Amino acid sequence: MTRVTLEICVDDAAGIAAASEGGADRLELCAALALGGLTPSAGLIALAARSPLPALAMIRPRAGDFVWSEAEREAMRAEIAAVRAAGLAGVVIGASLPDGRLDAGTLAELVAAAAGLDITLHRAIDLTPDPAEAMRLVHDLGIRRVLSSGGARTAELGLARLAVMARAAPEVSVMPGGGISAGNVGVFLTAFGEAPPREIHASCSVPAPTPTLPAVAEFGFQPPAARTTDAGRVRALRLAIDQVAIDQAAV
């Protein structure tokens, strides 16, 4: 079994360090993971550019849906240019129509802006009513990777749809993400028969420490559900992935 790439999503400097320490292969760099990830700041992008791990920056200018106005598309093109100038490996993009289908025109525009960079289509695909159709569009656009929970709250609940997606466009890497941990990753690596996922996405997070000053929480500077990347969880997931490969090789 080929080594499975482990991508860890992070939204601060400590997360970058924890992912590297724990044995991740790649970063998905974001701001505000509690909102599903937004475009990271220039400072965080600069830190990631100095990391030993390749990093793909989320390109998402606001929370909410993925139906973008012209002004937002302009902002996203500028964000892609900034990521390129900083020397990061790539970007994570997505765009939807109001009915949830992928927005082919906007995606083509963003792909053109990111030419030469590594590109992931994010979980906007989980909103589409026809995942097979969406995967064929992804393939035609030249996007090489899709992050998905299989249209469910967790990737484990979305396994059947993930399998449909993988069959619809075998040339595109379907990267499961959403609730994946050392305890359940084996399910994903054995569920698709002869074509298991080549990449896994996870947060490997734990609840953030309670602020020393109560006012930090009271004023809303840290939300109650705040989480932080944990190097131990990254390491455990990396070991669990590698153990599956060892077990399969022994069969």
C-alpha positions in Angstrom: 0.0 0.0 0.0 1.4 3.4 -1.0 1.9 5.8 1.9 -1.3 7.7 2.7 -0.8 11.4 2.9 -2.1 12.9 6.2 -3.3 16.5 5.9 -4.0 18.4 9.1 -6.1 21.6 9.1 -4.7 24.4 11.3 -5.6 28.0 12.1 -2.7 29.3 14.2 1.0 29.2 14.8 0.7 26.5 17.5 -1.3 24.3 15.1 1.5 24.5 12.4 4.0 23.4 15.0 1.8 20.6 16.4 1.0 19.2 12.9 4.7 19.1 12.1 5.7 17.6 15.4 3.0 14.9 15.1 4.1 13.7 11.7 1.6 15.3 9.3 2.5 15.4 5.6 0.7 18.6 4.6 -1.2 21.5 6.1 -4.5 23.0 5.2 -4.0 26.5 6.4 -7.1 28.5 7.6 -8.4 31.1 9.8 -11.4 30.4 12.1 -11.7 26.7 11.9 -14.7 26.9 14.1 -16.5 28.4 11.1 -15.3 25.7 8.7 -12.1 27.7 7.8 -11.6 31.1 6.3 -8.7 32.7 4.3 -5.7 32.9 6.7 -4.0 36.1 7.5 -0.8 37.3 5.7 1.2 36.7 8.9 0.0 33.1 9.3 0.7 32.5 5.6 4.2 33.8 6.1 4.7 31.4 9.1 3.5 28.4 7.0 5.8 29.3 4.2 8.7 28.7 6.6 7.3 25.4 7.8 8.9 22.2 6.6 5.4 21.0 5.5 3.7 22.0 2.3 0.7 24.1 3.0 -2.5 24.8 1.0 -4.3 27.9 2.0 -8.1 28.1 2.3 -9.6 30.7 0.0 -12.9 31.7 1.6 -13.5 35.3 2.3 -16.5 34.9 4.7 -18.5 32.3 6.6 -21.8 31.0 5.3 -22.5 29.5 1.9 -20.3 29.4 -1.2 -22.3 31.5 -3.5 -19.9 34.4 -4.3 -20.6 37.9 -5.4 -18.4 39.6 -8.0 -16.7 41.6 -5.2 -16.0 38.3 -3.3 -14.6 36.7 -6.4 -12.3 39.6 -6.9 -11.2 39.2 -3.3 -10.5 35.5 -3.8 -8.4 36.2 -6.9 -6.3 38.6 -4.8 -6.0 36.0 -2.0 -4.8 33.4 -4.4 -2.2 35.9 -5.8 -1.0 36.5 -2.2 -0.7 32.8 -1.5 1.3 32.4 -4.7 3.6 35.3 -3.9 4.2 33.9 -0.4 5.4 30.6 -1.9 2.8 28.2 -0.5 2.1 25.0 -2.3 -1.5 25.6 -3.2 -5.0 26.7 -2.4 -8.3 25.2 -1.3 -11.3 26.6 -3.2 -15.0 26.0 -3.8 -18.0 27.7 -5.3 -21.7 26.8 -5.4 -24.8 27.8 -7.2 -27.9 28.7 -5.1 -29.3 25.1 -5.5 -26.0 23.6 -4.2 -24.6 22.5 -7.5 -21.0 23.5 -8.1 -20.6 26.8 -9.9 -18.5 25.8 -12.9 -17.9 29.3 -14.1 -16.6 30.6 -10.8 -14.5 27.5 -10.3 -12.9 27.8 -13.7 -12.1 31.4 -12.9 -10.4 30.4 -9.6 -8.6 27.5 -11.2 -7.2 29.8 -13.8 -6.0 32.3 -11.1 -4.3 29.4 -9.3 -2.6 27.9 -12.4 0.5 26.0 -11.4 -0.5 25.7 -7.7 -1.8 22.5 -6.1 -5.6 22.8 -5.8 -8.1 21.1 -3.6 -11.9 21.5 -3.9 -13.3 21.9 -0.4 -16.5 20.7 1.1 -18.8 22.8 -1.1 -19.1 19.5 -2.9 -21.0 18.2 0.1 -23.9 20.5 -0.7 -24.3 19.2 -4.3 -27.4 17.0 -5.0 -25.5 14.9 -7.6 -22.0 14.0 -6.4 -21.1 11.9 -9.5 -22.0 14.8 -11.7 -19.9 17.1 -9.5 -16.9 14.8 -9.6 -17.0 14.8 -13.4 -17.0 18.6 -13.4 -14.1 18.6 -11.0 -12.2 16.3 -13.4 -12.9 18.4 -16.4 -11.7 21.5 -14.5 -8.4 19.8 -13.9 -8.7 19.8 -10.1 -6.8 16.9 -8.7 -8.3 16.6 -5.2 -11.6 16.9 -3.4 -12.1 17.2 0.4 -15.4 15.7 1.4 -17.4 14.2 4.3 -19.6 12.4 1.8 -22.4 15.0 2.2 -22.9 14.0 5.9 -22.0 15.6 9.3 -19.1 13.2 9.5 -17.1 11.2 6.9 -18.0 7.9 8.6 -21.7 8.6 8.0 -20.9 9.7 4.4 -18.9 6.6 3.4 -21.4 5.4 0.8 -21.4 8.8 -1.0 -17.6 9.0 -0.8 -17.4 5.6 -2.6 -19.8 7.0 -5.3 -17.5 10.0 -5.7 -14.4 7.9 -6.0 -15.9 5.7 -8.7 -17.2 8.7 -10.7 -13.8 10.2 -11.3 -11.0 7.7 -10.4 -8.3 10.2 -11.5 -9.4 12.6 -8.8 -8.2 12.0 -5.2 -11.2 11.9 -2.9 -9.8 12.9 0.5 -12.2 12.0 3.4 -12.5 14.6 6.1 -14.8 15.2 9.1 -14.5 13.4 12.4 -11.6 11.2 11.4 -9.3 10.0 14.2 -6.9 7.2 15.1 -9.9 5.2 16.3 -11.8 5.1 13.0 -9.3 5.8 10.2 -9.1 2.1 9.4 -12.7 2.2 8.2 -11.8 4.6 5.5 -8.6 2.9 4.4 -10.4 -0.5 3.8 -13.9 0.7 2.7 -13.2 1.2 -1.0 -11.7 -2.1 -1.9 -8.9 -2.0 -4.4 -9.0 1.9 -4.6 -8.6 3.1 -1.0 -8.2 6.9 -0.3 -4.7 8.1 -1.0 -5.1 11.1 1.4 -6.8 11.7 4.8 -7.8 15.0 6.2 -8.3 15.7 10.0 -8.1 18.4 12.6 -6.7 16.2 15.5 -7.9 18.9 17.9 -8.7 19.0 21.6 -10.7 21.7 23.5 -8.7 24.9 23.9 -7.5 25.7 27.4 -9.8 27.9 29.5 -8.6 31.5 29.3 -6.8 32.7 32.4 -8.8 35.9 32.5 -12.6 35.1 32.6 -13.3 38.2 30.7 -11.7 36.7 27.6 -14.6 34.2 27.4 -17.2 36.6 28.7 -16.4 39.2 26.0 -16.6 36.5 23.3 -12.9 36.7 22.4 -12.7 32.9 22.7 -15.8 30.9 21.9 -16.9 28.1 24.2 -16.2 25.5 21.6 -12.7 26.7 20.7 -10.3 23.9 19.9 -6.6 23.5 19.3 -4.4 21.1 17.3 -2.9 18.4 19.4 0.5 16.9 18.4 -0.3 13.6 20.2 -3.5 13.1 18.3 -1.7 13.8 15.0 1.0 11.3 15.9 -1.6 8.7 16.9 -3.5 9.1 13.6 -0.2 8.8 11.6 0.6 5.6 13.5 -2.9 4.2 12.9 -2.7 4.9 9.2 0.7 3.2 8.9 -0.5 0.2 10.9 -3.2 -0.4 8.4 -0.6 -0.5 5.7 1.5 -2.9 7.7 -1.5 -5.2 8.3 -2.5 -5.2 4.7 1.0 -6.0 3.6 1.0 -9.0 5.9 -2.2 -10.5 4.4 
